[in-house]
Amino acid sequence: MPRPDGLCSPIPEAEKNALLDRFHTDGYVVVRGVLSRAECAALRKLTDDYAADPRFEEKRSTWFVVRNPQDYSIEFTKLFIREPIYSLVQAILDPECRFCGQNVIRNSPGQAISNWHVDDCNKLEHPLPPEIPRWPAGARLPLIWLSVQVPLSDITAVEDGPTEIVPGSHYSGRLCPGENPVFEGRPAEPILCEAGDIYLFNHQTWHRGMPNVGKKTRYLMQLQYARGDSLAFRCQVAEPTPVMETMLAGADPRLVHVMTGRAKYQ
């Protein structure tokens, strides 16, 4: 059940470790009630306002993906250091993690990215040769970048178009074999969430967006972080535009560091 005022502090150590174990084993983990319902409503309105603002037309939207909302309002940007999101990402990636992207998937009924895939155009980061069947059970495979999914609307039924994921499939070392995928006896699972829940998501798991066949628009924000070193090809940090510089003037130093800090290791 979502907490009315959301969460704003790190998760206790024992609970955090259990969440991290689940993340590494299954390739995703859900944390309930991180944002309040009022925050989600405000972010949906900001998304709609941004999508309608002609000043940002060129860099804003691809199909139903509303891109780069960090250029519009600090209310989007400051989520990158919102707890418990930030400390969980640091524990998975690196304490020096950085911004590497943000968008809101705003798909109306009938719209979805419904093909099975891994992210970055189906790019495998840990491929295996045919003679090796899978990565060892329990291994914590390193991640170059990480996506935190933040439902801004309720996605509580399959009709709402939830993310569907094959648990553990990041251990396969292979691309998804086709429709109705199963990995070691585990079929796909829909990730059902209320507005304000989050799920941390290993983009190397086989996944897709189920078709939105309901009657409402689905809002799913993505906060994307990269490891904070020069080996991370996705460590791009935020474009230093005048808008970004104005937004970050006087902001929390941690936010400035995450959004614009140079890679720690050159």
Secondary structure by P-SEA (a helix, b strand, c coil): ccccccccccccaaaaaaaaaaaaacccccccccccaaaaaaaaaaaaaaaaccccccccccccccccccccccccccccccaaaaaaaaaccccbbbbcccccccccccccccccccccccccccccccccccccccccccccbbbbbbbccccccccccccccccccccccccccccccccccccccccccccccccccccccccccccccccbbbbbbbbbbccccccccccccccccaaaaaaaccccaaaaaacccccccc
